[in-house]
Each structure stands twice: as C-alpha cells, then as structure tokens.
C-alpha cells in the first residue's frame, strides 16, 4: 500500500488527509486540520506552519503528496490575501518537494471537483464532505461547535480529502490527465 497526503491550504486553516492505495483500492486513513498562528509577521506565521506541516509529513510518511494549487484569478481578494496564500502554498510545496525529492502533485480545484462529481452538476464547497464520504464509503468526521453547528474546518478537511482522492484516482488510473494541472 502507498500513502497519499493531501493538503487544502489557506493562511487560516489547512485541511489534510491521508489515504492508502494499491492498484485497485483506496482506503481512508485519517484527516484533520491545522491552524497557522495568527501572531507575528508573515515570516513568523510561515515558520510556525512549516514546523507543523513538517511534523505531519514526518509522522505520516507519505509516498505521494497532493496540494490544491493556487487559483490564478481571485476576483474578491486583495493583493495581500493573494500574496499570503501564495506564500503558504509554495512553502508547503517546497517542504513536500524536499521530502519527496520530486514534485508534489499540484491540482486545480476545478479539475478536482469535476473528477469527483457524481453527475453533471459541479459540487459546491459545502457539498464536498458528503461527496468525499460517499466516494470513500465512510461517515464524514464533521467538527461541530458546542451548539452542534458544523464548523468551517470540516470544509477544509473535506477539501484535503478531495485533493488526496483526486491524486488516488490518477494513480489508480480512474482518471487520466495529459499533464500535471
């Protein structure tokens, strides 16, 4: 069995997932999220996150790492938001590259959603937890607040699962891509 580690990256919450695959089977192992520190400069935040990501990679020992790539056009985002997101995304890409000794998979969110959809309708972010759970035959591990309301971290974890699942579909030849997205 090979291990895939998938990341959905933002500067406020990073969802991640570990799947195991062989030539045919895809098995859910775990998912979680981490919160980058809100304190300090952008470099302080990047260093804090780098340490946390390195710990996950060292513990999970993936054979493959997939990352939801940057969206090139973010109409409602400021330049500061785009630069911050790009910094986190590429820093995690570099950590992954150093661990793997090769490129991690960088996947476009639209390619992921198209590959995982069950019909002709593109799933919304809020639909991803149930969608990935259905693909994997699991009950989604929602995180809820004290009042039982689903927390946004659940959506980030679902996106981390979606990244790993998309990579698993590529590696098990369920979908074909011409080149890395």
Backbone as JSON Lines, residues from 0, in Angstrom:
{"i":0,"aa":"X","n":[0.84,-1.19,0.0],"ca":[0.0,0.0,0.0],"c":[0.89,1.25,0.0]}
{"i":1,"aa":"X","n":[0.49,2.2,-0.8],"ca":[1.16,3.5,-0.86],"c":[0.3,4.53,-0.15]}
{"i":2,"aa":"X","n":[0.97,5.53,0.45],"ca":[0.26,6.56,1.2],"c":[0.26,7.88,0.43]}
{"i":3,"aa":"X","n":[-0.91,8.5,0.4],"ca":[-1.07,9.82,-0.21],"c":[-1.46,10.8,0.88]}
{"i":4,"aa":"X","n":[-0.78,11.93,0.92],"ca":[-1.11,13.01,1.83],"c":[-1.63,14.17,0.98]}
{"i":5,"aa":"X","n":[-2.86,14.6,1.25],"ca":[-3.47,15.7,0.5],"c":[-3.62,16.92,1.37]}
{"i":6,"aa":"X","n":[-3.34,18.1,0.79],"ca":[-3.45,19.37,1.51],"c":[-4.37,20.34,0.8]}
{"i":7,"aa":"X","n":[-5.24,20.97,1.56],"ca":[-6.01,22.15,1.13],"c":[-5.45,23.29,1.97]}
{"i":8,"aa":"X","n":[-4.83,24.27,1.31],"ca":[-4.02,25.26,2.03],"c":[-4.67,26.64,2.02]}
{"i":9,"aa":"X","n":[-4.73,27.23,3.21],"ca":[-5.04,28.65,3.33],"c":[-4.2,29.19,4.48]}
{"i":10,"aa":"X","n":[-4.26,30.47,4.69],"ca":[-3.47,31.05,5.78],"c":[-4.2,31.01,7.11]}
{"i":11,"aa":"X","n":[-5.46,30.55,7.09],"ca":[-6.22,30.48,8.35],"c":[-6.49,29.05,8.81]}
{"i":12,"aa":"X","n":[-6.61,28.11,7.86],"ca":[-6.84,26.71,8.21],"c":[-6.36,25.83,7.06]}
{"i":13,"aa":"X","n":[-5.63,24.8,7.4],"ca":[-5.12,23.86,6.4],"c":[-5.75,22.5,6.68]}
{"i":14,"aa":"X","n":[-6.54,22.02,5.72],"ca":[-7.12,20.7,5.84],"c":[-6.18,19.68,5.22]}
{"i":15,"aa":"X","n":[-6.08,18.51,5.84],"ca":[-5.21,17.48,5.28],"c":[-5.81,16.1,5.48]}
{"i":16,"aa":"X","n":[-5.34,15.17,4.65],"ca":[-5.88,13.82,4.67],"c":[-4.81,12.82,4.27]}
{"i":17,"aa":"X","n":[-4.91,11.62,4.81],"ca":[-4.05,10.51,4.41],"c":[-4.95,9.39,3.88]}
{"i":18,"aa":"X","n":[-4.63,8.94,2.68],"ca":[-5.28,7.78,2.07],"c":[-4.21,6.74,1.78]}
{"i":19,"aa":"X","n":[-4.61,5.48,1.75],"ca":[-3.72,4.41,1.28],"c":[-4.32,3.82,0.03]}
{"i":20,"aa":"X","n":[-3.45,3.49,-0.93],"ca":[-3.92,2.91,-2.19],"c":[-3.04,1.71,-2.56]}
{"i":21,"aa":"X","n":[-3.67,0.81,-3.32],"ca":[-2.91,-0.19,-4.06],"c":[-3.37,-0.03,-5.51]}
{"i":22,"aa":"X","n":[-3.23,-1.02,-6.33],"ca":[-3.61,-0.88,-7.73],"c":[-5.11,-0.67,-7.92]}
{"i":23,"aa":"X","n":[-5.92,-1.09,-6.97],"ca":[-7.37,-1.04,-7.12],"c":[-8.07,-0.27,-6.0]}
{"i":24,"aa":"X","n":[-7.62,-0.49,-4.77],"ca":[-8.34,0.01,-3.6],"c":[-7.83,1.36,-3.12]}
{"i":25,"aa":"X","n":[-8.76,2.14,-2.59],"ca":[-8.45,3.41,-1.94],"c":[-9.05,3.33,-0.54]}
{"i":26,"aa":"X","n":[-8.19,3.53,0.47],"ca":[-8.64,3.4,1.86],"c":[-8.38,4.71,2.61]}
{"i":27,"aa":"X","n":[-9.43,5.21,3.26],"ca":[-9.32,6.39,4.1],"c":[-8.58,6.01,5.39]}
{"i":28,"aa":"X","n":[-7.57,6.8,5.74],"ca":[-6.82,6.57,6.98],"c":[-7.18,7.62,8.03]}
{"i":29,"aa":"X","n":[-7.02,8.89,7.68],"ca":[-7.34,9.96,8.63],"c":[-7.39,11.3,7.92]}
{"i":30,"aa":"X","n":[-8.03,12.25,8.57],"ca":[-8.0,13.63,8.12],"c":[-8.01,14.52,9.35]}
{"i":31,"aa":"X","n":[-7.54,15.73,9.17],"ca":[-7.52,16.69,10.27],"c":[-7.29,18.07,9.67]}
{"i":32,"aa":"X","n":[-7.09,19.03,10.54],"ca":[-6.77,20.38,10.09],"c":[-5.79,20.99,11.07]}
{"i":33,"aa":"X","n":[-5.11,21.99,10.61],"ca":[-4.22,22.74,11.49],"c":[-4.44,24.21,11.25]}
{"i":34,"aa":"X","n":[-4.22,24.97,12.28],"ca":[-4.41,26.42,12.2],"c":[-3.05,27.09,12.31]}
{"i":35,"aa":"X","n":[-2.66,27.8,11.25],"ca":[-1.44,28.62,11.38],"c":[-1.64,29.67,12.47]}
{"i":36,"aa":"X","n":[-0.57,30.04,13.13],"ca":[-0.68,31.06,14.16],"c":[-1.17,32.37,13.55]}
{"i":37,"aa":"X","n":[-1.87,33.13,14.34],"ca":[-2.33,34.45,13.9],"c":[-1.38,35.54,14.39]}
{"i":38,"aa":"X","n":[-0.39,35.14,15.17],"ca":[0.52,36.11,15.79],"c":[1.78,36.32,14.97]}
{"i":39,"aa":"X","n":[2.29,37.53,15.02],"ca":[3.57,37.84,14.4],"c":[3.47,38.25,12.95]}
{"i":40,"aa":"X","n":[4.62,38.34,12.34],"ca":[4.73,38.75,10.93],"c":[4.4,37.57,10.02]}
{"i":41,"aa":"X","n":[4.34,37.84,8.74],"ca":[4.11,36.75,7.77],"c":[5.2,35.69,7.89]}
{"i":42,"aa":"X","n":[6.42,36.09,8.15],"ca":[7.5,35.1,8.29],"c":[7.31,34.26,9.55]}
{"i":43,"aa":"X","n":[6.85,34.88,10.64],"ca":[6.56,34.11,11.86],"c":[5.47,33.08,11.58]}
{"i":44,"aa":"X","n":[4.45,33.48,10.85],"ca":[3.34,32.58,10.51],"c":[3.81,31.44,9.62]}
{"i":45,"aa":"X","n":[4.67,31.76,8.66],"ca":[5.2,30.73,7.75],"c":[6.08,29.73,8.5]}
{"i":46,"aa":"X","n":[6.92,30.22,9.4],"ca":[7.79,29.33,10.17],"c":[6.96,28.41,11.05]}
{"i":47,"aa":"X","n":[5.95,28.97,11.73],"ca":[5.07,28.16,12.57],"c":[4.39,27.06,11.74]}
{"i":48,"aa":"X","n":[3.88,27.43,10.59],"ca":[3.19,26.47,9.73],"c":[4.16,25.45,9.17]}
{"i":49,"aa":"X","n":[5.35,25.88,8.8],"ca":[6.36,24.95,8.27],"c":[6.66,23.85,9.29]}
{"i":50,"aa":"X","n":[6.81,24.23,10.54],"ca":[7.1,23.25,11.6],"c":[5.94,22.26,11.73]}
{"i":51,"aa":"X","n":[4.71,22.76,11.71],"ca":[3.53,21.91,11.85],"c":[3.38,20.96,10.65]}
{"i":52,"aa":"X","n":[3.61,21.47,9.45],"ca":[3.5,20.63,8.25],"c":[4.6,19.58,8.22]}
{"i":53,"aa":"X","n":[5.81,19.98,8.58],"ca":[6.93,19.03,8.61],"c":[6.64,17.89,9.57]}
{"i":54,"aa":"X","n":[6.02,18.21,10.7],"ca":[5.67,17.18,11.69],"c":[4.66,16.19,11.1]}
{"i":55,"aa":"X","n":[3.65,16.7,10.38],"ca":[2.66,15.83,9.75],"c":[3.33,14.92,8.73]}
{"i":56,"aa":"X","n":[4.15,15.5,7.88],"ca":[4.84,14.7,6.85],"c":[5.72,13.64,7.49]}
{"i":57,"aa":"X","n":[6.48,14.02,8.51],"ca":[7.37,13.06,9.19],"c":[6.58,11.93,9.86]}
{"i":58,"aa":"X","n":[5.42,12.25,10.43],"ca":[4.6,11.23,11.1],"c":[3.9,10.31,10.1]}
{"i":59,"aa":"X","n":[3.39,10.88,9.02],"ca":[2.57,10.11,8.08],"c":[3.38,9.38,7.01]}
{"i":60,"aa":"X","n":[4.59,9.83,6.74],"ca":[5.48,9.18,5.78],"c":[4.8,8.86,4.44]}
{"i":61,"aa":"X","n":[4.28,9.9,3.77],"ca":[3.59,9.65,2.51],"c":[4.54,9.27,1.38]}
{"i":62,"aa":"X","n":[4.0,8.5,0.43],"ca":[4.73,8.21,-0.8],"c":[4.44,9.28,-1.84]}
{"i":63,"aa":"X","n":[3.28,9.92,-1.71],"ca":[2.85,10.98,-2.63],"c":[2.23,12.11,-1.8]}
{"i":64,"aa":"X","n":[2.41,13.33,-2.27],"ca":[1.77,14.48,-1.64],"c":[1.06,15.28,-2.71]}
{"i":65,"aa":"X","n":[-0.21,15.56,-2.48],"ca":[-1.0,16.38,-3.38],"c":[-1.4,17.68,-2.7]}
{"i":66,"aa":"X","n":[-1.39,18.75,-3.47],"ca":[-1.71,20.08,-2.95],"c":[-2.72,20.73,-3.88]}
{"i":67,"aa":"X","n":[-3.77,21.31,-3.29],"ca":[-4.68,22.11,-4.11],"c":[-3.93,23.36,-4.5]}
{"i":68,"aa":"X","n":[-3.75,23.54,-5.8],"ca":[-2.93,24.64,-6.31],"c":[-3.65,25.97,-6.17]}
{"i":69,"aa":"X","n":[-2.89,27.0,-6.36],"ca":[-3.41,28.37,-6.3],"c":[-4.43,28.61,-7.4]}
{"i":70,"aa":"X","n":[-5.41,29.4,-7.08],"ca":[-6.33,29.89,-8.11],"c":[-5.68,31.13,-8.67]}
{"i":71,"aa":"X","n":[-5.48,31.15,-9.97],"ca":[-4.75,32.26,-10.59],"c":[-5.53,33.57,-10.59]}
{"i":72,"aa":"X","n":[-6.86,33.49,-10.53],"ca":[-7.68,34.7,-10.54],"c":[-8.65,34.64,-9.37]}
{"i":73,"aa":"X","n":[-8.49,35.55,-8.45],"ca":[-9.35,35.6,-7.27],"c":[-10.0,36.98,-7.22]}
{"i":74,"aa":"X","n":[-11.16,37.14,-7.85],"ca":[-11.74,38.47,-8.04],"c":[-12.08,39.25,-6.77]}
{"i":75,"aa":"X","n":[-12.42,38.59,-5.68],"ca":[-12.82,39.29,-4.46],"c":[-11.68,39.4,-3.45]}
{"i":76,"aa":"X","n":[-10.47,39.02,-3.83],"ca":[-9.35,39.01,-2.9],"c":[-8.43,40.2,-3.15]}
{"i":77,"aa":"X","n":[-7.85,40.68,-2.06],"ca":[-6.88,41.76,-2.17],"c":[-5.51,41.19,-2.54]}
{"i":78,"aa":"X","n":[-4.62,42.06,-2.96],"ca":[-3.26,41.63,-3.29],"c":[-2.6,40.99,-2.06]}
{"i":79,"aa":"X","n":[-2.85,41.54,-0.88],"ca":[-2.28,40.99,0.34],"c":[-2.74,39.55,0.57]}
{"i":80,"aa":"X","n":[-4.03,39.3,0.35],"ca":[-4.58,37.96,0.51],"c":[-3.94,36.99,-0.48]}
{"i":81,"aa":"X","n":[-3.83,37.4,-1.73],"ca":[-3.26,36.55,-2.77],"c":[-1.8,36.23,-2.47]}
{"i":82,"aa":"X","n":[-1.03,37.24,-2.08],"ca":[0.4,37.04,-1.78],"c":[0.56,36.12,-0.56]}
{"i":83,"aa":"X","n":[-0.26,36.32,0.47],"ca":[-0.19,35.48,1.67],"c":[-0.51,34.03,1.33]}
{"i":84,"aa":"X","n":[-1.6,33.82,0.59],"ca":[-1.98,32.47,0.2],"c":[-0.9,31.81,-0.64]}
{"i":85,"aa":"X","n":[-0.35,32.55,-1.59],"ca":[0.72,32.02,-2.44],"c":[1.94,31.65,-1.6]}
{"i":86,"aa":"X","n":[2.26,32.46,-0.6],"ca":[3.41,32.16,0.26],"c":[3.22,30.86,1.01]}
{"i":87,"aa":"X","n":[2.04,30.66,1.59],"ca":[1.76,29.42,2.31],"c":[1.76,28.22,1.35]}
{"i":88,"aa":"X","n":[1.12,28.38,0.21],"ca":[1.01,27.29,-0.75],"c":[2.39,26.84,-1.24]}
{"i":89,"aa":"X","n":[3.21,27.78,-1.63],"ca":[4.52,27.41,-2.17],"c":[5.49,26.93,-1.09]}
{"i":90,"aa":"X","n":[5.36,27.46,0.13],"ca":[6.2,26.98,1.22],"c":[5.91,25.5,1.48]}
{"i":91,"aa":"X","n":[4.63,25.13,1.5],"ca":[4.27,23.73,1.72],"c":[4.68,22.9,0.51]}
{"i":92,"aa":"X","n":[4.59,23.48,-0.68],"ca":[5.1,22.79,-1.87],"c":[6.58,22.5,-1.78]}
{"i":93,"aa":"X","n":[7.35,23.45,-1.28],"ca":[8.8,23.24,-1.13],"c":[9.13,22.18,-0.08]}
{"i":94,"aa":"X","n":[8.42,22.21,1.05],"ca":[8.63,21.17,2.08],"c":[8.33,19.8,1.48]}
{"i":95,"aa":"X","n":[7.24,19.72,0.73],"ca":[6.85,18.46,0.09],"c":[7.9,18.01,-0.92]}
{"i":96,"aa":"X","n":[8.4,18.94,-1.71],"ca":[9.43,18.63,-2.7],"c":[10.68,18.09,-2.01]}
{"i":97,"aa":"X","n":[11.09,18.74,-0.94],"ca":[12.29,18.29,-0.22],"c":[12.09,16.89,0.35]}
{"i":98,"aa":"X","n":[10.91,16.6,0.88],"ca":[10.64,15.27,1.44],"c":[10.61,14.21,0.35]}
{"i":99,"aa":"X","n":[9.9,14.49,-0.74],"ca":[9.72,13.5,-1.82],"c":[10.93,13.39,-2.74]}
{"i":100,"aa":"X","n":[11.74,14.41,-2.76],"ca":[12.82,14.51,-3.74],"c":[12.28,14.63,-5.16]}
{"i":101,"aa":"X","n":[11.06,15.11,-5.28],"ca":[10.42,15.37,-6.57],"c":[9.18,16.24,-6.33]}
{"i":102,"aa":"X","n":[8.55,16.61,-7.42],"ca":[7.39,17.49,-7.34],"c":[6.22,16.84,-6.62]}
{"i":103,"aa":"X","n":[5.56,17.58,-5.73],"ca":[4.26,17.1,-5.26],"c":[3.26,17.33,-6.38]}
{"i":104,"aa":"X","n":[2.11,16.69,-6.31],"ca":[1.07,16.96,-7.28],"c":[0.39,18.28,-6.93]}
{"i":105,"aa":"X","n":[0.33,19.18,-7.89],"ca":[-0.38,20.46,-7.7],"c":[-1.62,20.4,-8.57]}
{"i":106,"aa":"X","n":[-2.79,20.45,-7.95],"ca":[-4.03,20.2,-8.67],"c":[-5.0,21.37,-8.57]}
{"i":107,"aa":"X","n":[-5.57,21.72,-9.7],"ca":[-6.55,22.78,-9.8],"c":[-7.86,22.37,-9.15]}
{"i":108,"aa":"X","n":[-8.46,23.26,-8.37],"ca":[-9.69,22.94,-7.65],"c":[-10.82,22.53,-8.6]}
{"i":109,"aa":"X","n":[-10.9,23.15,-9.77],"ca":[-11.96,22.8,-10.71],"c":[-11.75,21.4,-11.29]}
{"i":110,"aa":"X","n":[-10.51,21.03,-11.54],"ca":[-10.22,19.67,-12.01],"c":[-10.61,18.64,-10.96]}
{"i":111,"aa":"X","n":[-10.32,18.95,-9.71],"ca":[-10.66,18.05,-8.61],"c":[-12.18,17.87,-8.53]}
{"i":112,"aa":"X","n":[-12.91,18.97,-8.53],"ca":[-14.37,18.89,-8.41],"c":[-15.02,18.19,-9.6]}
{"i":113,"aa":"X","n":[-14.49,18.45,-10.81],"ca":[-15.04,17.76,-11.99],"c":[-14.8,16.26,-11.89]}
{"i":114,"aa":"X","n":[-13.63,15.86,-11.42],"ca":[-13.3,14.44,-11.33],"c":[-14.13,13.72,-10.26]}
{"i":115,"aa":"X","n":[-14.51,14.43,-9.21],"ca":[-15.22,13.8,-8.11],"c":[-16.74,13.88,-8.22]}
{"i":116,"aa":"X","n":[-17.25,14.73,-9.1],"ca":[-18.71,14.9,-9.19],"c":[-19.37,13.58,-9.6]}
{"i":117,"aa":"X","n":[-20.58,13.4,-9.11],"ca":[-21.31,12.15,-9.36],"c":[-22.31,12.29,-10.51]}
{"i":118,"aa":"X","n":[-22.53,13.52,-10.97],"ca":[-23.42,13.76,-12.09],"c":[-22.87,14.95,-12.87]}
{"i":119,"aa":"X","n":[-23.68,15.59,-13.66],"ca":[-23.18,16.7,-14.48],"c":[-23.07,18.01,-13.71]}
{"i":120,"aa":"X","n":[-23.57,18.04,-12.49],"ca":[-23.55,19.26,-11.7],"c":[-22.27,19.33,-10.87]}
{"i":121,"aa":"X","n":[-21.57,20.44,-10.98],"ca":[-20.34,20.64,-10.24],"c":[-20.66,20.85,-8.75]}
{"i":122,"aa":"X","n":[-20.04,20.07,-7.87],"ca":[-20.35,20.22,-6.43],"c":[-19.84,21.54,-5.87]}
{"i":123,"aa":"X","n":[-20.61,22.09,-4.93],"ca":[-20.21,23.29,-4.21],"c":[-19.32,22.89,-3.05]}
{"i":124,"aa":"X","n":[-18.59,23.87,-2.51],"ca":[-17.69,23.61,-1.39],"c":[-18.44,22.94,-0.23]}
{"i":125,"aa":"X","n":[-19.66,23.39,0.05],"ca":[-20.45,22.86,1.16],"c":[-20.87,21.4,0.94]}
{"i":126,"aa":"X","n":[-20.83,20.95,-0.3],"ca":[-21.23,19.58,-0.62],"c":[-20.07,18.59,-0.59]}
{"i":127,"aa":"X","n":[-18.86,19.1,-0.48],"ca":[-17.68,18.24,-0.55],"c":[-17.59,17.21,0.58]}
{"i":128,"aa":"X","n":[-17.94,17.54,1.84],"ca":[-17.84,16.49,2.87],"c":[-18.65,15.24,2.53]}
{"i":129,"aa":"X","n":[-19.9,15.42,2.15],"ca":[-20.73,14.26,1.81],"c":[-20.25,13.57,0.55]}
{"i":130,"aa":"X","n":[-19.75,14.34,-0.41],"ca":[-19.26,13.76,-1.66],"c":[-18.04,12.87,-1.44]}
{"i":131,"aa":"X","n":[-17.05,13.38,-0.71],"ca":[-15.84,12.56,-0.49],"c":[-16.17,11.35,0.38]}
{"i":132,"aa":"X","n":[-17.09,11.54,1.34],"ca":[-17.5,10.41,2.19],"c":[-18.15,9.31,1.34]}
{"i":133,"aa":"X","n":[-18.96,9.73,0.39],"ca":[-19.62,8.74,-0.49],"c":[-18.6,7.99,-1.32]}
{"i":134,"aa":"X","n":[-17.64,8.71,-1.88],"ca":[-16.58,8.05,-2.68],"c":[-15.8,7.04,-1.85]}
{"i":135,"aa":"X","n":[-15.55,7.37,-0.59],"ca":[-14.71,6.51,0.26],"c":[-15.51,5.51,1.1]}
{"i":136,"aa":"X","n":[-16.82,5.63,1.09],"ca":[-17.64,4.72,1.89],"c":[-17.45,4.92,3.38]}
{"i":137,"aa":"X","n":[-17.32,6.18,3.79],"ca":[-17.11,6.5,5.2],"c":[-18.19,7.48,5.67]}
{"i":138,"aa":"X","n":[-18.28,7.63,6.98],"ca":[-19.08,8.7,7.54],"c":[-18.14,9.87,7.75]}
{"i":139,"aa":"X","n":[-18.48,11.03,7.2],"ca":[-17.56,12.17,7.29],"c":[-17.39,12.61,8.75]}
{"i":140,"aa":"X","n":[-16.15,12.84,9.17],"ca":[-15.87,13.22,10.56],"c":[-16.04,14.73,10.81]}
{"i":141,"aa":"X","n":[-17.28,15.19,10.75],"ca":[-17.55,16.61,10.94],"c":[-17.03,17.11,12.28]}
{"i":142,"aa":"X","n":[-16.56,18.34,12.28],"ca":[-16.2,19.03,13.52],"c":[-17.36,19.98,13.8]}
{"i":143,"aa":"X","n":[-17.9,19.89,15.01],"ca":[-19.06,20.72,15.37],"c":[-18.74,21.58,16.59]}
{"i":144,"aa":"X","n":[-19.41,22.73,16.65],"ca":[-19.25,23.58,17.82],"c":[-20.14,23.08,18.95]}
{"i":145,"aa":"X","n":[-20.15,23.79,20.05],"ca":[-20.91,23.36,21.23],"c":[-22.4,23.28,20.99]}
{"i":146,"aa":"X","n":[-22.89,24.03,20.0],"ca":[-24.32,24.03,19.67],"c":[-24.66,23.0,18.6]}
{"i":147,"aa":"X","n":[-23.65,22.24,18.13],"ca":[-23.88,21.22,17.12],"c":[-23.8,21.72,15.69]}
{"i":148,"aa":"X","n":[-23.41,22.98,15.51],"ca":[-23.28,23.54,14.17],"c":[-21.94,23.11,13.56]}
{"i":149,"aa":"X","n":[-21.96,22.75,12.3],"ca":[-20.74,22.3,11.61],"c":[-19.77,23.47,11.47]}
{"i":150,"aa":"X","n":[-18.53,23.24,11.89],"ca":[-17.51,24.28,11.81],"c":[-16.86,24.29,10.43]}
{"i":151,"aa":"X","n":[-16.36,25.45,10.04],"ca":[-15.75,25.61,8.71],"c":[-14.53,24.72,8.5]}
{"i":152,"aa":"X","n":[-13.88,24.31,9.58],"ca":[-12.73,23.41,9.46],"c":[-13.12,22.1,8.78]}
{"i":153,"aa":"X","n":[-14.37,21.7,8.92],"ca":[-14.85,20.48,8.26],"c":[-14.74,20.61,6.74]}
{"i":154,"aa":"X","n":[-15.04,21.79,6.22],"ca":[-14.95,22.01,4.77],"c":[-13.5,21.97,4.3]}
{"i":155,"aa":"X","n":[-12.59,22.49,5.11],"ca":[-11.17,22.44,4.76],"c":[-10.66,21.0,4.78]}
{"i":156,"aa":"X","n":[-11.1,20.21,5.76],"ca":[-10.72,18.8,5.79],"c":[-11.27,18.07,4.57]}
{"i":157,"aa":"X","n":[-12.52,18.36,4.2],"ca":[-13.12,17.72,3.03],"c":[-12.33,18.06,1.78]}
{"i":158,"aa":"X","n":[-11.87,19.29,1.67],"ca":[-11.06,19.67,0.51],"c":[-9.7,18.97,0.53]}
{"i":159,"aa":"X","n":[-9.13,18.77,1.72],"ca":[-7.88,18.0,1.83],"c":[-8.1,16.55,1.37]}
{"i":160,"aa":"X","n":[-9.24,15.98,1.75],"ca":[-9.59,14.64,1.3],"c":[-9.77,14.62,-0.21]}
{"i":161,"aa":"X","n":[-10.44,15.64,-0.75],"ca":[-10.68,15.71,-2.19],"c":[-9.37,15.74,-2.97]}
{"i":162,"aa":"X","n":[-8.39,16.47,-2.47],"ca":[-7.08,16.52,-3.13],"c":[-6.44,15.13,-3.14]}
{"i":163,"aa":"X","n":[-6.42,14.48,-1.98],"ca":[-5.83,13.14,-1.9],"c":[-6.6,12.15,-2.76]}
{"i":164,"aa":"X","n":[-7.92,12.26,-2.78],"ca":[-8.75,11.36,-3.57],"c":[-8.53,11.55,-5.06]}
{"i":165,"aa":"X","n":[-8.42,12.79,-5.49],"ca":[-8.13,13.09,-6.89],"c":[-6.79,12.46,-7.29]}
{"i":166,"aa":"X","n":[-5.78,12.62,-6.43],"ca":[-4.47,12.03,-6.7],"c":[-4.58,10.5,-6.75]}
{"i":167,"aa":"X","n":[-5.36,9.93,-5.85],"ca":[-5.57,8.48,-5.85],"c":[-6.24,8.03,-7.14]}
{"i":168,"aa":"X","n":[-7.2,8.8,-7.64],"ca":[-7.86,8.47,-8.91],"c":[-6.85,8.47,-10.06]}
{"i":169,"aa":"X","n":[-5.93,9.41,-10.04],"ca":[-4.88,9.46,-11.08],"c":[-3.98,8.24,-10.96]}
{"i":170,"aa":"X","n":[-3.52,7.96,-9.76],"ca":[-2.56,6.87,-9.54],"c":[-3.16,5.48,-9.78]}
{"i":171,"aa":"X","n":[-4.47,5.35,-9.62],"ca":[-5.13,4.06,-9.86],"c":[-5.8,4.02,-11.24]}
{"i":172,"aa":"X","n":[-5.46,5.0,-12.08],"ca":[-5.93,5.07,-13.47],"c":[-7.45,5.19,-13.61]}
{"i":173,"aa":"X","n":[-8.11,5.76,-12.61],"ca":[-9.55,6.01,-12.72],"c":[-9.83,7.25,-13.53]}
{"i":174,"aa":"X","n":[-8.86,8.16,-13.52],"ca":[-8.92,9.31,-14.42],"c":[-7.56,9.48,-15.06]}
{"i":175,"aa":"X","n":[-7.57,10.06,-16.2],"ca":[-6.32,10.31,-16.94],"c":[-6.15,11.81,-17.06]}
{"i":176,"aa":"X","n":[-4.93,12.25,-16.92],"ca":[-4.62,13.65,-17.16],"c":[-3.48,13.69,-18.18]}
{"i":177,"aa":"X","n":[-3.5,14.72,-19.02],"ca":[-2.46,14.84,-20.05],"c":[-1.13,15.26,-19.45]}
{"i":178,"aa":"X","n":[-1.22,16.12,-18.44],"ca":[-0.03,16.61,-17.73],"c":[-0.51,17.07,-16.36]}
{"i":179,"aa":"X","n":[0.43,17.39,-15.5],"ca":[0.01,17.94,-14.2],"c":[-0.74,19.21,-14.47]}
{"i":180,"aa":"X","n":[-1.88,19.36,-13.79],"ca":[-2.72,20.55,-13.97],"c":[-1.93,21.81,-13.7]}
